[in-house]
Amino acid sequence: MLVMIMETGLSCSRKSPTERMDMKE
């Protein structure tokens, strides 16, 4: 489960880093 979330986050950060930052905030 954690691996999936991490992989999804990596893919999102690679696709749109701005979106990932928005999620982190």
ABEGO torsion letter per residue (X at the ends): XAAAAAAAAAAAAAABAAAAAAAAX
